[in-house]
Amino acid sequence: MTGTISRRELLTFLMATSALAATAPMRPAWAEELDLTDEELDFAVLQFENDPVWQTQTMNVAPADVDLLRTARRVVVDKVWKSIVKKVTNREPSYFSWAPDDKSIDFRHVAVTPGDLRAASGNSLSPRFDDTPFTLSHAVLDRMAQANYFQLADDEKLVVALRGCNVVNAGDGLQDSVTLKEAVPDHRTYQCMIGVWDRATKKVAAYTGSTVPHELYMAVYQTWYNSEPRPADRWRTNMMPQGLHRKKVGTMYTSRPKRNQLPLSLLQDSPTPVLRAHEGDAMTVSSDWDTTSRYVGDHLHSGIFVNRPYLEFSSQGCQTIRGTNYRSGAYKKDIVHFHQALGLQEPTLDENDDYRSESDDQIIRMMMLSGREARLHAAEPKMAAMKRVRIGSQAPEGADSDHVVKKIQEKLGVGADGNFGHGSLAALLKWQAELQDYPEIKQDGVITPSSAKWLDIVEL
């Protein structure tokens, strides 16, 4: 397959080729009208192993045909996806959208009540979507941490996740800076950045990932939740709020056989309320916050967990980085470089056929914010408008009762220990729910300079 490739040939090749070896039989009739039967769709699912093949190095496709090939891939995967949703949920697929800014838990606090959003130079900054590339560096990340009252060690190495952010130029490993741009998150494709911040060396790394659940699991969750009688609790699709979270290195698996294990995953190790969409086509400030669950299994792992080739990533609420599963005994794609940047040790099989690594049980914190906040901080804004209190915010050790985190906790009626954790966020969400008839207050789980005044706190 070199030179000029027809659309029919691309579609045929795409449907019939395994991701691991281009040896599957060709089925030209499949691509005639793209009106595939259930049997053909089932066959296509079986043929895919991890991702549909479209890489030029595997297919030896002429460069001019790459865009056409990507388009063909999207069309065919759409066909497979629609069939799978209908079979699993017994309803026509309704694609889940991303909430507009005024209804988003991630962007409302920036876009709706931005305050005096200006750079130190005095120039106004836009709180709305702007995909102009920007530079992310240690200095920018440090400003972000300070604005959110995240207390970090000078020699700490942590994960950085930016919801709604694409990688423009970053290389494979730790760099002095990387180039990113803001993106609109969605529940189908990778539209987030997940990387590493080494505070000791003041270097950063950035990789393609997602911090939101896939829409297939959202559809299945709503079907499960609204069933009468409701089946046994199996689907727990959710979205983790932005903030500072704790992870622990370990192996993630759905069953004991080694082929279903994902070693070097970062397992959720701190409790947090999560957002669930029991109905509707988006996760919004009007969706349902689950404040009773504490550990919901929102881990960080490679994007392809099990053989579901109709998904670009597999997540019910986990954070995912572009990569393969571990069935061959090795990862591929971005997840490999992510592990190297974190300094994680390669796993080996123990006597029980479980993967173990010397890095297991290591605690690594994850600072998850948004691409928009990163873009604004890269412009060196006046800090007053960017101050936030959210889960993971903390007063310094030995801080007195006048510290803003402790004062907010006191106003919310929780123990003013200076650690804004699960209980503090649950209390904040309850307070926001009681006041959400007022336009200024919605359930986004974030305290801004504007909403702090409703707690009689003059400034953050």
GUMAR-891812 format. One record per residue (C-alpha): x, y, z; residue number from 1; residue in one letter. Coordinates in steps of 0.001 Angstrom, whole numbers. Each point is the difference from the previous one (the first is absolute). Example, Ala and Ser with C-alpha at 12.3 -4.5 7.8 and 13.67 -1.06 7.14 Angstrom:
<atoms>
<px 12300, py -4500, pz 7800, pos 1, code A> .
<px 1370, py 3440, pz -660, pos 2, code S> .
</atoms>
This chain:
<atoms>
<px 0, py 0, pz 0, pos 1, code M> .
<px 2163, py 2819, pz -1288, pos 2, code T> .
<px -650, py 2975, pz -2178, pos 3, code G> .
<px -3555, py 1178, pz -476, pos 4, code T> .
<px -2549, py -1838, pz 2143, pos 5, code I> .
<px -3691, py 158, pz -681, pos 6, code S> .
<px -2478, py 702, pz 2769, pos 7, code R> .
<px -1449, py -3477, pz -499, pos 8, code R> .
<px 3404, py -1613, pz 402, pos 9, code E> .
<px 676, py 1982, pz 3173, pos 10, code L> .
<px -3332, py -918, pz 1568, pos 11, code L> .
<px 403, py -3623, pz -997, pos 12, code T> .
<px 3507, py -187, pz 1382, pos 13, code F> .
<px -1038, py 1739, pz 3188, pos 14, code L> .
<px -2869, py -2356, pz 691, pos 15, code M> .
<px 1924, py -3154, pz -775, pos 16, code A> .
<px 3408, py 644, pz 1537, pos 17, code T> .
<px 1124, py -904, pz 3489, pos 18, code S> .
<px 1945, py 2645, pz 1915, pos 19, code A> .
<px 2812, py -2470, pz 636, pos 20, code L> .
<px 459, py -1491, pz -3465, pos 21, code A> .
<px -1258, py 1078, pz -3392, pos 22, code A> .
<px -939, py -3509, pz -1056, pos 23, code T> .
<px -3784, py -138, pz 280, pos 24, code A> .
<px -2038, py -827, pz -3123, pos 25, code P> .
<px -1266, py 2869, pz -2104, pos 26, code M> .
<px -3786, py 502, pz -242, pos 27, code R> .
<px -656, py 2471, pz -2844, pos 28, code P> .
<px -3788, py -356, pz 203, pos 29, code A> .
<px -5, py 1583, pz 3468, pos 30, code W> .
<px 948, py 3397, pz -1299, pos 31, code A> .
<px -2517, py 274, pz -2830, pos 32, code E> .
<px -2496, py 2235, pz 1774, pos 33, code E> .
<px 1237, py -220, pz 3609, pos 34, code L> .
<px -3326, py -1669, pz 789, pos 35, code D> .
<px 1477, py -2756, pz 2139, pos 36, code L> .
<px -1990, py -2915, pz 1364, pos 37, code T> .
<px 152, py -1103, pz 3633, pos 38, code D> .
<px 2057, py -3019, pz -1033, pos 39, code E> .
<px 2509, py 2215, pz -1773, pos 40, code E> .
<px 214, py 2306, pz 2995, pos 41, code L> .
<px 580, py -2962, pz 2304, pos 42, code D> .
<px 2730, py -1233, pz -2296, pos 43, code F> .
<px 1601, py 3439, pz -14, pos 44, code A> .
<px 65, py 61, pz 3806, pos 45, code V> .
<px 1712, py -3372, pz 75, pos 46, code L> .
<px 2602, py 1125, pz -2524, pos 47, code Q> .
<px 1073, py 3041, pz 1973, pos 48, code F> .
<px 2454, py -696, pz 2824, pos 49, code E> .
<px 767, py 3384, pz 1537, pos 50, code N> .
<px -425, py 2851, pz -2452, pos 51, code D> .
<px -988, py -27, pz -3656, pos 52, code P> .
<px 3144, py 96, pz -2094, pos 53, code V> .
<px 619, py 3350, pz -1618, pos 54, code W> .
<px 3654, py 720, pz 780, pos 55, code Q> .
<px 1991, py 591, pz -3149, pos 56, code T> .
<px 2926, py -2090, pz 1202, pos 57, code Q> .
<px -2251, py -3057, pz 283, pos 58, code T> .
<px -1954, py 497, pz -3194, pos 59, code M> .
<px 2702, py 1555, pz -2184, pos 60, code N> .
<px -2564, py 2536, pz -1147, pos 61, code V> .
<px 1001, py 2965, pz -2115, pos 62, code A> .
<px 100, py 3178, pz 2170, pos 63, code P> .
<px -2673, py 1680, pz -2096, pos 64, code A> .
<px -2460, py -2725, pz 971, pos 65, code D> .
<px 421, py 278, pz 3777, pos 66, code V> .
<px -2825, py 2529, pz 481, pos 67, code D> .
<px -2330, py -2090, pz -2115, pos 68, code L> .
<px 915, py -3042, pz 2045, pos 69, code L> .
<px -773, py 1806, pz 3261, pos 70, code R> .
<px -3382, py 1039, pz -1344, pos 71, code T> .
<px -724, py -3567, pz -1024, pos 72, code A> .
<px 948, py -1219, pz 3453, pos 73, code R> .
<px -2431, py 2414, pz 1636, pos 74, code R> .
<px -2867, py -1009, pz -2275, pos 75, code V> .
<px 473, py -3703, pz 616, pos 76, code V> .
<px 505, py 333, pz 3747, pos 77, code V> .
<px -3196, py 2078, pz 137, pos 78, code D> .
<px -1842, py -2881, pz -1639, pos 79, code K> .
<px 1381, py -2516, pz 2474, pos 80, code V> .
<px -645, py 2336, pz 2939, pos 81, code W> .
<px -3656, py 544, pz -885, pos 82, code K> .
<px -580, py -3722, pz -292, pos 83, code S> .
<px 1668, py -734, pz 3338, pos 84, code I> .
<px -1965, py 2677, pz 1889, pos 85, code V> .
<px -3275, py -1308, pz -1387, pos 86, code K> .
<px 837, py -3589, pz 945, pos 87, code K> .
<px 1214, py 831, pz 3512, pos 88, code V> .
<px -2617, py 2570, pz 1023, pos 89, code T> .
<px -2898, py -1056, pz -2260, pos 90, code N> .
<px -437, py 3593, pz -1134, pos 91, code R> .
<px 1212, py 2179, pz -2811, pos 92, code E> .
<px 3289, py 1730, pz 827, pos 93, code P> .
<px -267, py 3620, pz 1079, pos 94, code S> .
<px 3449, py 1495, pz -25, pos 95, code Y> .
<px 932, py 1765, pz 3212, pos 96, code F> .
<px 1070, py 3588, pz -418, pos 97, code S> .
<px 2309, py 2161, pz 2092, pos 98, code W> .
<px -1837, py 2532, pz 2162, pos 99, code A> .
<px 200, py 3676, pz -1017, pos 100, code P> .
<px 2118, py 2202, pz 2231, pos 101, code D> .
<px -2875, py 1294, pz 2122, pos 102, code D> .
<px -1046, py -3562, pz 862, pos 103, code K> .
<px 3424, py -1620, pz 277, pos 104, code S> .
<px 1531, py -904, pz 3364, pos 105, code I> .
<px 3409, py 530, pz -1609, pos 106, code D> .
<px -385, py 3339, pz -1762, pos 107, code F> .
<px -2887, py 1877, pz 1620, pos 108, code R> .
<px 2154, py 1365, pz 2813, pos 109, code H> .
<px 2367, py 1506, pz -2599, pos 110, code V> .
<px -2371, py 1127, pz -2727, pos 111, code A> .
<px -3073, py 1213, pz 1908, pos 112, code V> .
<px 1562, py 1854, pz 2942, pos 113, code T> .
<px 3573, py 715, pz -1143, pos 114, code P> .
<px 531, py 3082, pz 2161, pos 115, code G> .
<px 2717, py 2484, pz -985, pos 116, code D> .
<px 1739, py -2360, pz -2396, pos 117, code L> .
<px 3060, py 1892, pz -1138, pos 118, code R> .
<px 3625, py -760, pz -633, pos 119, code A> .
<px 2626, py 1662, pz 2140, pos 120, code A> .
<px 592, py 2295, pz -2973, pos 121, code S> .
<px -3587, py 1251, pz 318, pos 122, code G> .
<px -1306, py -1672, pz -3166, pos 123, code N> .
<px -3399, py -1681, pz 296, pos 124, code S> .
<px -83, py -3808, pz -308, pos 125, code L> .
<px -2849, py -1949, pz -1554, pos 126, code S> .
<px -1813, py -2441, pz 2301, pos 127, code P> .
<px -1595, py -1623, pz -3052, pos 128, code R> .
<px 1348, py -2797, pz -2168, pos 129, code F> .
<px 3189, py 907, pz -1853, pos 130, code D> .
<px 2111, py -2615, pz -1764, pos 131, code D> .
<px 3028, py 2239, pz -514, pos 132, code T> .
<px 3058, py -2129, pz 915, pos 133, code P> .
<px 1666, py 797, pz 3319, pos 134, code F> .
<px 3086, py -1105, pz 1894, pos 135, code T> .
<px -262, py -2140, pz 3123, pos 136, code L> .
<px 3028, py 34, pz 2278, pos 137, code S> .
<px 965, py -490, pz 3626, pos 138, code H> .
<px -688, py 3668, pz 685, pos 139, code A> .
<px -3521, py -205, pz -1438, pos 140, code V> .
<px -822, py -3179, pz 1916, pos 141, code L> .
<px 1365, py 1535, pz 3176, pos 142, code D> .
<px -2329, py 2982, pz -400, pos 143, code R> .
<px -2912, py -2383, pz -524, pos 144, code M> .
<px 848, py -1931, pz 3164, pos 145, code A> .
<px 309, py 3193, pz 2058, pos 146, code Q> .
<px -3292, py 1387, pz -1326, pos 147, code A> .
<px -1790, py -3162, pz 1172, pos 148, code N> .
<px 1755, py -246, pz 3379, pos 149, code Y> .
<px 1640, py -3301, pz -898, pos 150, code F> .
<px 2888, py -637, pz 2383, pos 151, code Q> .
<px 2739, py -1804, pz -1951, pos 152, code L> .
<px 3498, py -1086, pz 973, pos 153, code A> .
<px 2909, py 1629, pz -1833, pos 154, code D> .
<px 1319, py -3407, pz -1104, pos 155, code D> .
<px -3397, py -1572, pz -771, pos 156, code E> .
<px -725, py -1720, pz -3294, pos 157, code K> .
<px -3687, py -16, pz -782, pos 158, code L> .
<px -2467, py -630, pz -2794, pos 159, code V> .
<px -1553, py 3014, pz -1711, pos 160, code V> .
<px -3335, py -422, pz -1799, pos 161, code A> .
<px -1673, py 2783, pz -1990, pos 162, code L> .
<px -3619, py -581, pz -1013, pos 163, code R> .
<px -645, py 1488, pz -3434, pos 164, code G> .
<px 3570, py 286, pz -1292, pos 165, code C> .
<px 1920, py -1309, pz -3033, pos 166, code N> .
<px 3730, py -593, pz -324, pos 167, code V> .
<px 1570, py 2097, pz -2774, pos 168, code V> .
<px 3701, py -627, pz 553, pos 169, code N> .
<px 1417, py -1898, pz 2957, pos 170, code A> .
<px 2476, py -2716, pz -1009, pos 171, code G> .
<px 59, py -3316, pz 1844, pos 172, code D> .
<px 1600, py 803, pz 3348, pos 173, code G> .
<px 460, py 2763, pz 2545, pos 174, code L> .
<px 606, py 3427, pz -1534, pos 175, code Q> .
<px 609, py 3554, pz 1178, pos 176, code D> .
<px -3403, py 869, pz -1500, pos 177, code S> .
<px -2667, py -1438, pz -2302, pos 178, code V> .
<px -2431, py 1612, pz -2436, pos 179, code T> .
<px -3709, py -660, pz 507, pos 180, code L> .
<px -3316, py 1453, pz -1123, pos 181, code K> .
<px -3426, py 105, pz 1540, pos 182, code E> .
<px -2553, py -2540, pz -1287, pos 183, code A> .
<px -3652, py -793, pz 599, pos 184, code V> .
<px -241, py -3286, pz 1921, pos 185, code P> .
<px -2275, py -2721, pz -1303, pos 186, code D> .
<px -965, py -3528, pz 985, pos 187, code H> .
<px 1227, py -1745, pz -3146, pos 188, code R> .
<px 3535, py 1118, pz -751, pos 189, code T> .
<px 3152, py 1034, pz 1827, pos 190, code Y> .
<px -399, py 3707, pz 765, pos 191, code Q> .
<px 2093, py 326, pz 3168, pos 192, code C> .
<px 3664, py 148, pz 933, pos 193, code M> .
<px 1531, py -2225, pz 2645, pos 194, code I> .
<px 3656, py 440, pz 815, pos 195, code G> .
<px 2703, py 168, pz 2635, pos 196, code V> .
<px 1342, py 2944, pz 1994, pos 197, code W> .
<px 3411, py -522, pz 1604, pos 198, code D> .
<px 323, py 2848, pz 2482, pos 199, code R> .
<px 3575, py -939, pz 911, pos 200, code A> .
<px 1290, py 480, pz -3563, pos 201, code T> .
<px -2721, py 2523, pz -969, pos 202, code K> .
<px -874, py -2035, pz -3083, pos 203, code K> .
<px -3322, py -1147, pz -1447, pos 204, code V> .
<px -1261, py -2685, pz -2372, pos 205, code A> .
<px -3311, py -61, pz -1863, pos 206, code A> .
<px -1957, py -2836, pz -1627, pos 207, code Y> .
<px -3364, py -510, pz -1679, pos 208, code T> .
<px -2737, py -1294, pz 2285, pos 209, code G> .
<px -3488, py 377, pz 1437, pos 210, code S> .
<px -1353, py 870, pz 3451, pos 211, code T> .
<px -3674, py -662, pz -757, pos 212, code V> .
<px -2105, py -3162, pz -403, pos 213, code P> .
<px -752, py -1431, pz -3426, pos 214, code H> .
<px -3532, py 559, pz -1258, pos 215, code E> .
<px -637, py -3723, pz -483, pos 216, code L> .
<px 320, py -518, pz 3750, pos 217, code Y> .
<px -2097, py 3109, pz 621, pos 218, code M> .
<px -2776, py -1456, pz -2158, pos 219, code A> .
<px 224, py -3378, pz 1686, pos 220, code V> .
<px 20, py 1630, pz 3452, pos 221, code Y> .
<px -3176, py 1976, pz -711, pos 222, code Q> .
<px -1697, py -3112, pz -1358, pos 223, code T> .
<px 993, py -1907, pz 3141, pos 224, code W> .
<px -967, py 2813, pz 2387, pos 225, code Y> .
<px -3447, py 533, pz -1516, pos 226, code N> .
<px -916, py -3678, pz -329, pos 227, code S> .
<px -2915, py -1395, pz 2002, pos 228, code E> .
<px 900, py -2099, pz 1852, pos 229, code P> .
<px 3581, py 1197, pz 8, pos 230, code R> .
<px 2523, py -2804, pz -665, pos 231, code P> .
<px 2841, py -751, pz 2406, pos 232, code A> .
<px 2295, py 2984, pz 462, pos 233, code D> .
<px 2576, py -311, pz -2733, pos 234, code R> .
<px 254, py 3274, pz -1885, pos 235, code W> .
<px 1405, py 2918, pz 1971, pos 236, code R> .
<px 861, py 2498, pz -2727, pos 237, code T> .
<px 1097, py 3373, pz 1402, pos 238, code N> .
<px 2232, py 3012, pz -499, pos 239, code M> .
<px 2630, py 948, pz 2554, pos 240, code M> .
<px 130, py 3694, pz 966, pos 241, code P> .
<px 3110, py 2031, pz -625, pos 242, code Q> .
<px 2330, py 407, pz 2938, pos 243, code G> .
<px 2981, py -1658, pz 1660, pos 244, code L> .
<px -470, py -3759, pz 350, pos 245, code H> .
<px 2164, py -2786, pz 1377, pos 246, code R> .
<px 890, py -3134, pz -2004, pos 247, code K> .
<px 1865, py -3204, pz 814, pos 248, code K> .
<px 1972, py -2046, pz -2528, pos 249, code V> .
<px -1385, py -3494, pz -489, pos 250, code G> .
<px -1584, py -2474, pz -2397, pos 251, code T> .
<px -3527, py 533, pz -1262, pos 252, code M> .
<px -1939, py -3012, pz -1220, pos 253, code Y> .
<px -3522, py -1252, pz -508, pos 254, code T> .
<px 868, py -3643, pz 501, pos 255, code S> .
<px 2977, py -2031, pz 1108, pos 256, code R> .
<px 1420, py -1221, pz -3359, pos 257, code P> .
<px 3104, py 1984, pz -850, pos 258, code K> .
<px -1385, py 1047, pz -3365, pos 259, code R> .
<px -2593, py 2219, pz 1735, pos 260, code N> .
<px 2487, py 1834, pz 2213, pos 261, code Q> .
<px 1302, py 3546, pz -403, pos 262, code L> .
<px 3158, py 298, pz 2107, pos 263, code P> .
<px 1424, py 3400, pz 955, pos 264, code L> .
<px -3458, py 1519, pz 200, pos 265, code S> .
<px -532, py 2851, pz 2466, pos 266, code L> .
<px -2798, py -1158, pz 2287, pos 267, code L> .
<px -2317, py 2430, pz 1758, pos 268, code Q> .
<px 1284, py 458, pz 3558, pos 269, code D> .
<px -1960, py 3004, pz 1289, pos 270, code S> .
<px -3784, py 265, pz 333, pos 271, code P> .
<px -2002, py 2506, pz -2014, pos 272, code T> .
<px -3607, py 729, pz -909, pos 273, code P> .
<px -619, py -595, pz -3705, pos 274, code V> .
<px -2497, py 1243, pz -2582, pos 275, code L> .
<px -2502, py -2418, pz -1558, pos 276, code R> .
<px -2448, py 642, pz -2847, pos 277, code A> .
<px -3152, py -2010, pz 792, pos 278, code H> .
<px -1726, py 1550, pz -3002, pos 279, code E> .
<px 578, py 2555, pz -2716, pos 280, code G> .
<px 2644, py 210, pz -2694, pos 281, code D> .
<px 2763, py 1764, pz 1948, pos 282, code A> .
<px 1643, py 224, pz 3425, pos 283, code M> .
<px -920, py 3425, pz 1376, pos 284, code T> .
<px -351, py 1999, pz 3216, pos 285, code V> .
<px -3529, py -1436, pz 138, pos 286, code S> .
<px 1179, py -3618, pz -122, pos 287, code S> .
<px 138, py -2163, pz 3111, pos 288, code D> .
<px 2936, py 238, pz 2390, pos 289, code W> .
<px 726, py -3248, pz 1819, pos 290, code D> .
<px 1330, py 1082, pz 3386, pos 291, code T> .
<px -552, py -3344, pz 1738, pos 292, code T> .
<px 2442, py -2090, pz -2026, pos 293, code S> .
<px 3602, py 576, pz 984, pos 294, code R> .
<px 2207, py -2281, pz -2109, pos 295, code Y> .
<px -1666, py -567, pz -3375, pos 296, code V> .
<px 2976, py -1534, pz -1822, pos 297, code G> .
<px 944, py 3075, pz -2032, pos 298, code D> .
<px 3481, py -1182, pz -904, pos 299, code H> .
<px 2465, py 1198, pz -2630, pos 300, code L> .
<px 892, py -2611, pz -2597, pos 301, code H> .
<px 759, py -682, pz -3641, pos 302, code S> .
<px -2863, py 962, pz -2300, pos 303, code G> .
<px -616, py -3456, pz -1430, pos 304, code I> .
<px -862, py -2330, pz 2854, pos 305, code F> .
<px -2001, py -2787, pz -1605, pos 306, code V> .
<px -786, py -842, pz -3608, pos 307, code N> .
<px -2645, py 2572, pz -804, pos 308, code R> .
<px 1289, py 1326, pz -3328, pos 309, code P> .
<px -2980, py 2254, pz -477, pos 310, code Y> .
<px 1309, py 2157, pz 2899, pos 311, code L> .
<px 2918, py 2376, pz -364, pos 312, code E> .
<px 454, py -322, pz 3753, pos 313, code F> .
<px -1650, py -2113, pz 2684, pos 314, code S> .
<px -1190, py 1835, pz 3111, pos 315, code S> .
<px -2937, py 36, pz 2377, pos 316, code Q> .
<px 1652, py 2893, pz 1827, pos 317, code G> .
<px 3704, py -808, pz -53, pos 318, code C> .
<px 2648, py 2226, pz -1491, pos 319, code Q> .
<px 1575, py -1579, pz -3075, pos 320, code T> .
<px 3133, py 554, pz -2077, pos 321, code I> .
<px 292, py -1053, pz -3626, pos 322, code R> .
<px 1408, py -3506, pz 34, pos 323, code G> .
<px -619, py -3709, pz -523, pos 324, code T> .
<px -904, py -2681, pz 2489, pos 325, code N> .
<px 2660, py -2279, pz 1541, pos 326, code Y> .
<px -983, py -3322, pz -1541, pos 327, code R> .
<px 3249, py -275, pz -1951, pos 328, code S> .
<px 2056, py 687, pz 3139, pos 329, code G> .
<px 796, py 3579, pz -996, pos 330, code A> .
<px -1752, py 3327, pz -493, pos 331, code Y> .
<px 191, py 2101, pz -3157, pos 332, code K> .
<px -603, py 3688, pz -811, pos 333, code K> .
<px -71, py 2933, pz 2440, pos 334, code D> .
<px -505, py -2082, pz 3142, pos 335, code I> .
<px 3574, py -1329, pz -359, pos 336, code V> .
<px 1545, py 3472, pz 97, pos 337, code H> .
<px -2321, py 1024, pz 2843, pos 338, code F> .
<px 1274, py -2875, pz 2155, pos 339, code H> .
<px 3592, py 877, pz -864, pos 340, code Q> .
<px -510, py 3663, pz 892, pos 341, code A> .
<px -1408, py -1061, pz 3374, pos 342, code L> .
<px 2966, py -2339, pz 513, pos 343, code G> .
<px -2130, py -3126, pz 501, pos 344, code L> .
<px 1743, py -3383, pz -31, pos 345, code Q> .
<px -981, py -2695, pz -2509, pos 346, code E> .
<px -2340, py -2684, pz 1422, pos 347, code P> .
<px 640, py -3735, pz 199, pos 348, code T> .
<px -2305, py -2973, pz 560, pos 349, code L> .
<px -66, py -1566, pz 3462, pos 350, code D> .
<px -830, py -3583, pz 907, pos 351, code E> .
<px -3732, py 759, pz -181, pos 352, code N> .
<px 214, py 1402, pz -3532, pos 353, code D> .
<px -547, py 3516, pz 1325, pos 354, code D> .
<px 2118, py 2871, pz -1230, pos 355, code Y> .
<px 2086, py 1701, pz 2656, pos 356, code R> .
<px 2404, py 2926, pz -154, pos 357, code S> .
<px 2498, py 1502, pz 2421, pos 358, code E> .
<px -1979, py 3204, pz -492, pos 359, code S> .
<px -3202, py -1553, pz 1385, pos 360, code D> .
<px -1547, py 1840, pz 2960, pos 361, code D> .
<px 1860, py 3190, pz -840, pos 362, code Q> .
<px -2216, py 3020, pz 700, pos 363, code I> .
<px -230, py 2516, pz -2852, pos 364, code I> .
<px -2273, py 3014, pz 95, pos 365, code R> .
<px -1945, py 1250, pz -3029, pos 366, code M> .
<px -729, py 3679, pz -523, pos 367, code M> .
<px -3000, py 91, pz -2334, pos 368, code M> .
<px -1204, py 3358, pz -1277, pos 369, code L> .
<px -1119, py 1265, pz -3422, pos 370, code S> .
<px 1750, py 998, pz -3177, pos 371, code G> .
<px -1706, py 3375, pz 254, pos 372, code R> .
<px 1456, py 707, pz 3430, pos 373, code E> .
<px 3422, py -1042, pz -1292, pos 374, code A> .
<px -335, py 2369, pz -2973, pos 375, code R> .
<px -973, py 2879, pz 2282, pos 376, code L> .
<px 2810, py -676, pz 2465, pos 377, code H> .
<px 2462, py -156, pz -2899, pos 378, code A> .
<px -929, py 3647, pz -682, pos 379, code A> .
<px 1103, py 917, pz 3551, pos 380, code E> .
<px -3344, py 1310, pz 1275, pos 381, code P> .
<px -520, py 1993, pz 3141, pos 382, code K> .
<px -279, py -2733, pz 2604, pos 383, code M> .
<px -3037, py 1411, pz 1835, pos 384, code A> .
<px -2468, py -950, pz -2749, pos 385, code A> .
<px 1448, py -3516, pz -355, pos 386, code M> .
<px -188, py -1033, pz 3647, pos 387, code K> .
<px -2054, py -3148, pz 628, pos 388, code R> .
<px -805, py -2383, pz 2856, pos 389, code V> .
<px -942, py -3515, pz -1081, pos 390, code R> .
<px 721, py -3581, pz 972, pos 391, code I> .
<px 3680, py -321, pz 872, pos 392, code G> .
<px 388, py 3623, pz 1108, pos 393, code S> .
<px 1908, py 180, pz 3263, pos 394, code Q> .
<px 1201, py 2467, pz 2544, pos 395, code A> .
<px 3751, py -149, pz 692, pos 396, code P> .
<px 1031, py -1974, pz 3044, pos 397, code E> .
<px -331, py 2165, pz 3095, pos 398, code G> .
<px -2287, py 2554, pz -1670, pos 399, code A> .
<px -2309, py 1833, pz 2377, pos 400, code D> .
<px -3786, py 20, pz -109, pos 401, code S> .
<px -44, py 3078, pz -2252, pos 402, code D> .
<px 1333, py -1939, pz -2991, pos 403, code H> .
<px -2589, py 74, pz -2777, pos 404, code V> .
<px -335, py -3795, pz -271, pos 405, code V> .
<px -724, py -298, pz 3725, pos 406, code K> .
<px -2423, py 2929, pz -89, pos 407, code K> .
<px -1958, py -1584, pz -2845, pos 408, code I> .
<px -142, py -3310, pz 1853, pos 409, code Q> .
<px -1291, py 1775, pz 3091, pos 410, code E> .
<px -2685, py 1805, pz -2022, pos 411, code K> .
<px -1077, py -3327, pz -1525, pos 412, code L> .
<px -312, py -1602, pz 3429, pos 413, code G> .
<px 2766, py -2593, pz -319, pos 414, code V> .
<px 3133, py -500, pz 2028, pos 415, code G> .
<px 2424, py 2817, pz -802, pos 416, code A> .
<px 3081, py -2217, pz -298, pos 417, code D> .
<px 1307, py 1826, pz -3070, pos 418, code G> .
<px -355, py -3002, pz -2329, pos 419, code N> .
<px -2791, py 531, pz -2524, pos 420, code F> .
<px -807, py -3661, pz -652, pos 421, code G> .
<px -3049, py -2217, pz -588, pos 422, code H> .
<px -2001, py 1292, pz 2960, pos 423, code G> .
<px 709, py 3651, pz -773, pos 424, code S> .
<px -970, py -392, pz -3657, pos 425, code L> .
<px -3190, py -1852, pz 968, pos 426, code A> .
<px -902, py 2892, pz 2339, pos 427, code A> .
<px 766, py 2542, pz -2729, pos 428, code L> .
<px -2218, py -1852, pz -2493, pos 429, code L> .
<px -2831, py -55, pz 2536, pos 430, code K> .
<px 384, py 3754, pz 566, pos 431, code W> .
<px 57, py 668, pz -3736, pos 432, code Q> .
<px -3129, py -2135, pz -484, pos 433, code A> .
<px -1858, py 2085, pz 2577, pos 434, code E> .
<px 888, py 3223, pz -1829, pos 435, code L> .
<px -59, py -1121, pz -3615, pos 436, code Q> .
<px -3177, py 1957, pz -743, pos 437, code D> .
<px 2241, py 3053, pz 72, pos 438, code Y> .
<px 1748, py 516, pz -3379, pos 439, code P> .
<px 3405, py 484, pz 1620, pos 440, code E> .
<px 41, py -3387, pz 1764, pos 441, code I> .
<px -69, py -3413, pz -1653, pos 442, code K> .
<px 1178, py -3469, pz 1060, pos 443, code Q> .
<px 3474, py -65, pz -1511, pos 444, code D> .
<px 1968, py -816, pz 3154, pos 445, code G> .
<px 2232, py 3074, pz -277, pos 446, code V> .
<px 310, py 3113, pz 2163, pos 447, code I> .
<px 940, py 3114, pz -1971, pos 448, code T> .
<px 663, py 3566, pz 1167, pos 449, code P> .
<px -3607, py 783, pz -1001, pos 450, code S> .
<px -1683, py -2927, pz 1801, pos 451, code S> .
<px 2221, py 437, pz 3081, pos 452, code A> .
<px -1846, py 3253, pz 726, pos 453, code K> .
<px -3194, py -2028, pz 501, pos 454, code W> .
<px 1853, py -1595, pz 2925, pos 455, code L> .
<px 917, py 3451, pz 1338, pos 456, code D> .
<px 3579, py -478, pz -1077, pos 457, code I> .
<px 1262, py 3214, pz -1569, pos 458, code V> .
<px 2802, py -1473, pz -2066, pos 459, code E> .
<px 1700, py -3313, pz -663, pos 460, code L> .
</atoms>
